[in-house]
Every structure is written in C-alpha cells, then in structure tokens.
Amino acid sequence: MNIRYRDLSINDPFMKQELLEAVDKVFTHGKIILGPEVTEFENLVAKFCHTQHAVGVSCGTDALYLSLRVLGVGPGDEVITTPLSWIATLNAIFLTGATPVFVDIGKDLNINPDLIPDAITSKTKAIVPVHFTGRICKMDKIMNIAKKNNVFVVEDACQAYGAKLNGIISGAFGDLGCFSMNAMKVFCSYGEAGAVVTNSNEAYEKLLSYRYNGTINKEDCHTPGINARIDTIQAAMMNINLKYFDAIVERLRQISKYYNEELKNIVECPLEDESFHTYYSYTILIKKREKLVEYLQSKGVETKIQHPILMPYHTAYRDKYPMYELPVAEKLVDQILCIPNHSKLSDAEIEYVVSTLKGFYQ
C-alpha cells in the first residue's frame, strides 16, 4: 500500500458539489472581498466557539500577529510561549517588536504551566500557549497565572479547532483565540485562511480595522497595519466544510483510539488526559526515528516530523536570544514522529500502518 500522511483531495461527490455551488454563488454575486459569506463564516465560528465575536483573517500567522497588536504588544514587552510550535508563532511575536521568552514543555508536548511563573517579569505583556497537535494546554492553570500577574493570554489554537477542556472550546479561554484554517487543518480552507475569536467588543472593533490596513470605514488609516482580509471564496467553502467537521473529528478520534490500543506497548503514544483532543496530527515518540522513517517509507507509509527544529533554534533566531534551559523540549523534538491519521484512511490502511510499525520493532 501507499499511505499518504495527508490527503487533501475531495472524493465525496456530495461535498464536492456543495463546494462548487458555494464558489459559483460568490462568482455570481461578485462580492469577492468581505462578501456575505464572510459574515456567515464569522457568525458560525463565534457560535461554535461560544464567543461573542469572530473575525476572519487571511491566515493563522496574521491571526496571531493582529491579536498581539490589538493588545498593544510591542517593543519593550515580553511574550511567554513554548519552544515547540510552527515558526509562525515566533514570527508573529517577533514582528510586533516584542521579545519572546521560551518556557519548556511537558510530556504532553505543550507548555509546562508550572514553569511559567518563574519566567514572568515586569516586562511580561502576554502568554501565548500553543495547543500542539490538537490537544488543549492546561488552560485553567495558565489563566490563573495570567490573572494573578495581570498579563494577557492569546491562545495559539491554530492546530486545535474544536478541541475542548471542561466544556470550553479552544480559543475561548484567553483574551483572544487564534485559528489557522489552511488546507492541512482539520477545519480547513482550500488555500490559506484564519480567524480570531474574542469576547471583547474593543478587541473586535480593532481587529476589523487592523485586518484592513488599519483603516476605519475602509478609508482613513488610523493605525499602520497590513492587509489580512479573508477571501470570500475561502469563507464560502469553509461554511460548507463546517457541516462535515464533527464527523471528521470523530473519525480522527476513532483512528487515534485504534492506534493507542495497538501501539501503546511498542512506542510512546499521545498521553490520555481530560481534554477532548482533535488530533490534528497523531504524534508518537520514538528513539530510532531515522531508521523507522526509512523503514516506513520503504513500505509505502508517509510520515512527517512536526516540527523538527525548536523555534528559538531556527537560523533567523538562534543568535538573537539567550540560551534557554529547555531539556524536555530538546529531548522530545528528536523523538517526535507523526503517522498518517487523516479522515480518508480506510480501516485496511490503518491496520496496514499498525502492522508495518509492529514489523519494524519485531
């Protein structure tokens, strides 16, 4: 078999027809920029996340950057975050002019909240927890720390749309919550898109301005900004995708449950906890990663390392900041490996992935 890590094709004829009809509707009314489908999309996302507002933006990176700008984060400020994320998290912080401060992770691959208090200084303006692979961070602890120290929380929920903890949806814990909806995400567009959710009326009004080059009424620029508008066509297609979202997540959780049961005695599987994990990726921890990757590839099983370089160690940043004590992150980043878990996998393909992994260790 040839098992793809991700399959971005649309095979369901009913879904494909709905998507094409949604695009045709946009072409017909011609409101390509911030058309009515964008308003519908924002209303659906806010309702789903149980927040007062949602603002569609062009990508997850812009969602993070604009959220920090809205909170006034800038030069002289410090922003606490995890070292393990896609580089977009760090880029967004850096581009505000603020200084990132990295706190080590736990075995769940998320920021360790017990280490956050020691990283807080008089310059700390915000905490950016990342819900890595679709698992929510220990947000109760993080929010208590933030409240005690009077700092903002911007959730990087880019990989975790629909994840839940104690009945609260990802993105709804902090002052603002950020989502990426690119083509690889569980709730996806067919290119690039993102959203920010918030319960703050002030933040909402600023976001509407900041995504439109800092203008008011699309004319007078009050704050220098960027073009981060969401495309109407992407919003229209995501409105269709949201109808299928729950079924997709349920399938991902079924696959992950099977992996957990079959692989728990040969590799380190994702930790089970009280959160509702949406499994943007199914990440195992192994010690012979290079050999396993080569073996799986030879058997037709595609894998991905997400992400192989800790954010502060990227070429653009490794000489900018002091060395941090990140023993857990430095250890686990060399062990993480993502195996196929997309919703289009058949039972036979899932069983093949498991038997292939077992064959390597046997």
C-alpha positions as CSV (number, residue, x, y, z in Angstrom):
1,M,0.0,0.0,0.0
2,N,0.9,3.7,-0.4
3,I,-0.4,5.5,2.7
4,R,-0.3,9.3,2.4
5,Y,0.3,11.4,5.5
6,R,-2.3,13.8,4.4
7,D,-4.9,13.5,1.6
8,L,-6.2,16.9,0.6
9,S,-8.4,15.6,-2.3
10,I,-12.2,15.9,-2.2
11,N,-13.7,12.4,-3.0
12,D,-17.2,12.8,-1.6
13,P,-19.3,13.8,-4.6
14,F,-22.0,15.5,-2.5
15,M,-19.4,17.6,-0.6
16,K,-17.6,18.5,-3.9
17,Q,-20.9,19.6,-5.4
18,E,-21.8,21.8,-2.4
19,L,-18.3,23.4,-2.6
20,L,-18.6,24.1,-6.3
21,E,-22.1,25.6,-5.8
22,A,-20.8,27.8,-3.0
23,V,-18.0,29.1,-5.2
24,D,-20.4,29.7,-8.1
25,K,-22.6,31.7,-5.8
26,V,-19.7,34.0,-5.0
27,F,-18.8,34.4,-8.6
28,T,-22.5,35.3,-9.4
29,H,-22.9,38.0,-6.7
30,G,-19.3,39.2,-7.3
31,K,-18.6,40.4,-3.7
32,I,-15.2,38.8,-3.7
33,I,-13.8,40.9,-0.8
34,L,-15.5,40.5,2.5
35,G,-18.7,39.3,1.0
36,P,-21.8,38.0,2.8
37,E,-20.2,34.5,3.2
38,V,-17.5,36.1,5.4
39,T,-20.2,37.4,7.8
40,E,-21.8,34.0,7.8
41,F,-18.4,32.3,8.4
42,E,-17.7,34.7,11.3
43,N,-21.1,34.1,12.9
44,L,-20.7,30.3,12.6
45,V,-17.2,30.3,14.2
46,A,-18.3,32.6,17.1
47,K,-21.3,30.3,17.7
48,F,-19.2,27.2,17.6
49,C,-16.6,28.6,20.0
50,H,-19.2,30.2,22.3
51,T,-17.7,33.6,22.0
52,Q,-19.3,37.0,21.2
53,H,-17.2,37.7,18.2
54,A,-15.1,36.1,15.4
55,V,-13.1,37.9,12.8
56,G,-11.9,36.1,9.6
57,V,-8.4,36.8,8.5
58,S,-6.1,35.7,5.8
59,C,-4.1,33.0,7.8
60,G,-3.2,31.8,11.2
61,T,0.0,33.9,11.3
62,D,-2.0,37.1,10.8
63,A,-4.5,36.0,13.4
64,L,-1.6,35.8,16.0
65,Y,0.1,39.0,14.9
66,L,-3.1,41.0,14.8
67,S,-4.2,39.7,18.2
68,L,-0.9,40.8,19.8
69,R,-1.1,44.2,18.1
70,V,-4.7,44.6,19.3
71,L,-3.5,44.1,22.9
72,G,-0.8,46.7,22.5
73,V,2.1,44.3,22.5
74,G,5.2,45.9,21.1
75,P,8.9,46.9,21.7
76,G,10.0,46.6,25.3
77,D,7.4,43.9,26.0
78,E,8.0,40.2,26.7
79,V,5.7,37.4,25.5
80,I,6.0,34.0,27.1
81,T,5.5,31.0,24.8
82,T,6.5,27.4,24.1
83,P,9.6,26.5,22.0
84,L,7.7,23.7,20.2
85,S,5.5,25.1,17.5
86,W,5.5,26.0,13.9
87,I,7.7,29.0,13.4
88,A,4.7,31.2,12.7
89,T,4.1,31.6,16.4
90,L,7.5,33.1,16.9
91,N,7.4,35.2,13.8
92,A,4.1,36.8,14.9
93,I,5.7,37.7,18.3
94,F,8.9,39.0,16.7
95,L,7.1,41.2,14.2
96,T,5.4,43.1,16.9
97,G,8.8,44.1,18.2
98,A,8.3,42.2,21.5
99,T,10.8,39.8,22.9
100,P,9.8,36.1,23.1
101,V,10.5,34.2,26.3
102,F,10.6,30.4,26.0
103,V,9.3,28.1,28.7
104,D,9.9,24.3,28.5
105,I,7.2,21.8,27.6
106,G,5.8,18.7,29.4
107,K,5.3,15.1,28.1
108,D,2.1,16.3,26.5
109,L,4.2,18.4,24.2
110,N,2.5,21.6,25.5
111,I,4.0,24.4,27.5
112,N,4.5,23.4,31.2
113,P,2.4,25.9,33.2
114,D,4.4,25.1,36.4
115,L,7.4,26.9,34.8
116,I,5.6,30.0,33.7
117,P,5.6,32.0,37.0
118,D,9.4,32.0,37.1
119,A,9.5,33.4,33.5
120,I,7.3,36.4,34.3
121,T,9.0,39.8,34.8
122,S,7.8,43.4,34.9
123,K,8.0,43.4,31.1
124,T,5.7,40.4,30.5
125,K,2.7,41.6,28.5
126,A,1.2,38.3,27.3
127,I,1.4,34.5,27.3
128,V,0.9,32.6,24.1
129,P,0.1,28.9,24.8
130,V,0.1,26.6,21.8
131,H,-2.4,23.8,21.7
132,F,0.1,21.5,20.0
133,T,-1.3,18.8,17.6
134,G,-4.9,19.5,18.7
135,R,-4.5,19.0,22.5
136,I,-5.5,21.9,24.7
137,C,-2.9,23.2,27.2
138,K,-3.6,23.2,30.9
139,M,-5.6,26.4,30.5
140,D,-7.0,26.6,34.0
141,K,-3.5,26.9,35.4
142,I,-2.4,29.3,32.7
143,M,-5.4,31.6,33.1
144,N,-4.9,31.7,36.9
145,I,-1.3,32.7,36.4
146,A,-2.2,35.3,33.9
147,K,-4.9,36.8,36.1
148,K,-2.6,36.9,39.1
149,N,0.1,38.7,37.2
150,N,-2.2,40.9,35.1
151,V,-1.0,39.7,31.7
152,F,-2.9,38.9,28.6
153,V,-3.4,35.4,27.1
154,V,-3.5,34.8,23.3
155,E,-4.3,31.2,22.5
156,D,-2.5,29.8,19.6
157,A,-5.2,27.3,18.7
158,C,-4.1,27.0,15.1
159,Q,-3.9,23.2,15.3
160,A,-6.8,22.8,17.7
161,Y,-10.1,24.0,16.3
162,G,-12.9,22.1,18.1
163,A,-10.7,20.9,21.0
164,K,-12.3,21.1,24.4
165,L,-11.4,21.2,28.1
166,N,-14.0,21.2,30.8
167,G,-16.6,22.1,28.3
168,I,-14.8,25.1,27.0
169,I,-13.8,25.3,23.3
170,S,-10.2,26.1,22.3
171,G,-9.8,29.8,21.7
172,A,-12.4,30.8,24.2
173,F,-10.1,30.7,27.3
174,G,-7.9,33.6,26.6
175,D,-8.4,37.3,25.8
176,L,-8.2,36.3,22.1
177,G,-8.0,32.9,20.4
178,C,-6.3,32.3,17.0
179,F,-7.0,29.7,14.4
180,S,-5.3,28.6,11.2
181,M,-7.6,27.1,8.6
182,N,-5.1,26.3,5.8
183,A,-5.7,23.2,3.7
184,M,-4.0,20.8,6.1
185,K,-6.0,21.7,9.1
186,V,-9.0,19.6,10.4
187,F,-11.3,22.6,9.8
188,C,-9.8,23.8,6.6
189,S,-9.9,26.2,3.6
190,Y,-8.6,25.3,0.2
191,G,-5.6,27.7,0.5
192,E,-5.0,30.0,3.4
193,A,-7.4,31.4,6.0
194,G,-7.7,32.0,9.7
195,A,-9.9,33.5,12.4
196,V,-9.7,35.3,15.7
197,V,-12.3,34.9,18.5
198,T,-12.9,37.1,21.4
199,N,-15.5,38.3,23.9
200,S,-14.1,41.9,24.0
201,N,-16.0,44.5,22.0
202,E,-12.9,46.7,21.9
203,A,-10.7,44.0,20.6
204,Y,-13.3,43.1,18.0
205,E,-13.5,46.6,16.6
206,K,-9.8,46.9,16.5
207,L,-9.5,43.6,14.6
208,L,-11.9,44.8,12.0
209,S,-9.7,47.8,11.4
210,Y,-6.3,46.1,11.7
211,R,-7.1,43.4,9.1
212,Y,-8.0,46.2,6.7
213,N,-4.6,48.1,6.8
214,G,-5.6,49.8,10.0
215,T,-8.4,51.8,8.3
216,I,-11.7,53.0,9.7
217,N,-14.6,52.6,7.3
218,K,-12.1,51.2,4.8
219,E,-10.9,54.7,4.0
220,D,-8.9,56.6,6.7
221,C,-5.9,54.8,8.2
222,H,-5.8,55.3,12.0
223,T,-3.1,52.6,12.7
224,P,-0.4,51.4,10.3
225,G,-1.3,47.9,9.5
226,I,-1.4,45.1,7.0
227,N,-3.8,43.5,4.6
228,A,-5.1,40.5,6.4
229,R,-8.6,40.2,4.9
230,I,-10.1,36.7,4.4
231,D,-11.2,35.8,0.9
232,T,-14.9,35.5,0.4
233,I,-14.4,32.3,-1.7
234,Q,-12.5,30.6,1.1
235,A,-15.1,31.6,3.7
236,A,-17.9,30.2,1.4
237,M,-16.1,26.9,1.2
238,M,-15.4,26.7,4.9
239,N,-19.1,27.3,5.6
240,I,-19.7,24.0,3.8
241,N,-16.8,22.3,5.5
242,L,-18.1,23.1,9.0
243,K,-21.1,20.9,8.2
244,Y,-18.7,17.9,8.0
245,F,-16.4,18.9,10.8
246,D,-17.9,16.9,13.6
247,A,-17.8,13.7,11.5
248,I,-14.2,14.3,10.5
249,V,-13.1,14.8,14.1
250,E,-15.0,11.7,15.2
251,R,-13.2,9.7,12.6
252,L,-9.8,11.1,13.6
253,R,-10.5,10.1,17.2
254,Q,-11.5,6.6,16.2
255,I,-8.3,6.2,14.3
256,S,-6.3,7.6,17.2
257,K,-8.0,5.3,19.7
258,Y,-7.1,2.3,17.5
259,Y,-3.5,3.4,17.3
260,N,-3.4,3.9,21.0
261,E,-4.6,0.4,21.7
262,E,-2.4,-1.3,19.1
263,L,0.8,0.7,19.6
264,K,1.0,1.5,23.3
265,N,3.4,-1.4,24.0
266,I,5.9,-0.5,21.3
267,V,6.0,3.3,21.1
268,E,5.0,6.2,23.3
269,C,1.5,7.2,22.2
270,P,-0.1,10.6,22.8
271,L,-1.0,11.0,26.5
272,E,-4.5,10.5,27.6
273,D,-6.0,13.3,29.7
274,E,-9.2,15.1,30.5
275,S,-9.2,17.2,27.3
276,F,-11.1,16.5,24.1
277,H,-8.2,16.0,21.7
278,T,-8.9,16.7,18.0
279,Y,-5.7,15.0,16.7
280,Y,-4.6,17.5,14.1
281,S,-1.7,15.1,14.0
282,Y,-1.1,11.7,15.7
283,T,2.4,12.1,17.2
284,I,4.4,9.2,18.6
285,L,7.7,9.4,20.5
286,I,10.4,7.0,19.4
287,K,14.2,6.6,19.9
288,K,15.2,5.2,16.4
289,R,13.4,7.8,14.4
290,E,15.6,7.9,11.3
291,K,15.6,4.2,10.9
292,L,11.9,3.9,11.4
293,V,11.1,6.7,8.9
294,E,13.3,4.9,6.3
295,Y,11.5,1.6,7.0
296,L,8.0,3.1,6.8
297,Q,8.9,4.9,3.6
298,S,10.2,1.7,2.1
299,K,6.8,0.1,2.9
300,G,4.8,3.0,1.4
301,V,3.9,4.7,4.7
302,E,4.4,8.5,4.5
303,T,5.3,10.3,7.8
304,K,6.1,13.8,9.0
305,I,8.2,15.3,11.7
306,Q,6.2,18.1,13.3
307,H,8.3,20.2,14.0
308,P,12.0,19.2,13.7
309,I,13.5,22.5,14.9
310,L,12.6,24.2,18.1
311,M,11.6,27.8,17.4
312,P,14.5,29.6,19.1
313,Y,17.0,27.4,17.2
314,H,15.9,28.4,13.7
315,T,18.6,30.2,11.7
316,A,16.8,33.5,11.8
317,Y,16.6,33.5,15.6
318,R,19.3,31.4,17.2
319,D,21.7,34.3,17.6
320,K,19.1,36.8,18.8
321,Y,18.2,35.4,22.2
322,P,20.0,33.9,25.2
323,M,20.2,30.2,25.6
324,Y,17.3,28.8,27.4
325,E,17.0,25.8,29.7
326,L,14.7,23.6,27.6
327,P,15.7,20.0,28.5
328,V,12.4,18.3,27.8
329,A,11.8,20.1,24.5
330,E,15.3,19.4,23.4
331,K,14.9,15.7,24.2
332,L,11.4,15.2,22.7
333,V,12.0,17.2,19.5
334,D,14.4,14.4,18.4
335,Q,11.8,11.7,19.1
336,I,8.5,13.1,17.7
337,L,7.1,11.5,14.6
338,C,3.6,11.9,13.0
339,I,2.0,8.9,11.3
340,P,-1.0,9.1,8.9
341,N,-4.3,9.8,10.7
342,H,-6.4,11.7,8.1
343,S,-10.2,11.0,7.9
344,K,-10.0,9.5,4.4
345,L,-8.0,6.5,5.7
346,S,-9.7,3.2,5.3
347,D,-9.7,0.6,8.1
348,A,-7.4,-1.6,5.9
349,E,-5.0,1.3,5.6
350,I,-5.0,2.0,9.3
351,E,-4.4,-1.7,10.0
352,Y,-1.5,-1.7,7.5
353,V,0.2,1.3,9.2
354,V,0.0,-0.6,12.6
355,S,1.2,-3.9,11.2
356,T,4.1,-2.1,9.4
357,L,5.1,-0.4,12.6
358,K,4.9,-3.6,14.5
359,G,7.0,-5.3,11.8
360,F,9.8,-2.8,12.3
361,Y,10.1,-3.5,16.0
362,Q,9.7,-7.2,15.7
